[in-house]
Amino acid sequence: MAPFKAIFSLVLLLVISGKLVQSDKTFNFDNQCSFTVWLAASSSIADFDPERGPGTTLKIASVPDTWTGSIWARTKCSFNPSMTKFSCETGDCGNGIDCQSPPPTPPVTLLNFGISQNVVSYEVNLNHGFNVPVRIQPVRGSLVGGSRPCPVVDCIKDLKDVCPAQLAAGNSNGAYVGCNSPCDALKDPKYCCTGSFSGSACQPNEFSRTFKQVCQLAHTFPGDNDPPIYQCSGATAYNITFCPF
Ligand SMILES: *[C@@H]1O[C@H](CO)[C@@H](O)[C@H](O)[C@H]1NC(C)=O
């Protein structure tokens, strides 16, 4: 009977491990801003109503097992009078309410994710500027390459207060709506880390240092690896909060 028992154990093991590999993750969005945001993802992560009023939440229970992309918040979105074009003051991505023509128009705070089964890399990235404060809080799980819980990453202070005039983005009335990255605003290879400024020549700059003072846990220029892009294994959820003050 021993061989039979061994095979039975093996089958049981496969069934159990199969269950563990299956990724049951949810993304919980919470808009704590005093204004409405319209969520956007590129590539599309799920079908959902993107419009999130102040104080509302959204749970996406069917996150794909494999997905790489960005999530962001759009602000002050509306249809034009003839209802043919939907546009937003920040984070705009073409004509659609569903964001059919990404990437977004900067400035926009980007939440970048790489999902591979139960391992997820995540970061808050300011390479295309900043529009809305945000936090990513993994729920449970453990940090890959470290024996500690998966760290929070965020940029929760409004860069408005420190945004240099050359980088400030305004709406049609000239009011501040977000802070551009120096690469997008000034198109200098030094800030974009292109050409002779790529690789190890990609260094912090006066603008990225200002961003870093306010948002230590966000990536503030293309070569920023402090903190590294965390990878979290086994988290049951990722809580994404806009304006978590
Ligand atoms: C994550 O969000 C869910 C749903 O809003 C909430 O119940 C839970 O307490 C949050 N967990 C953490 C660690 O923030």
The ligand as a Gaussian input file, in Angstrom:
#p B3LYP/6-31G(d) Opt

LIG

0 1
 C       -7.489000      47.716000       3.627000
 O       -8.727000      48.112000       3.093000
 C       -9.814000      47.335000       3.563000
 C      -11.049000      47.748000       2.784000
 O      -11.239000      49.133000       2.846000
 C       -9.943000      47.547000       5.055000
 O      -11.000000      46.765000       5.568000
 C       -8.641000      47.144000       5.750000
 O       -8.712000      47.452000       7.118000
 C       -7.466000      47.881000       5.132000
 N       -6.238000      47.337000       5.716000
 C       -5.166000      48.076000       5.966000
 C       -3.996000      47.373000       6.585000
 O       -5.108000      49.264000       5.706000

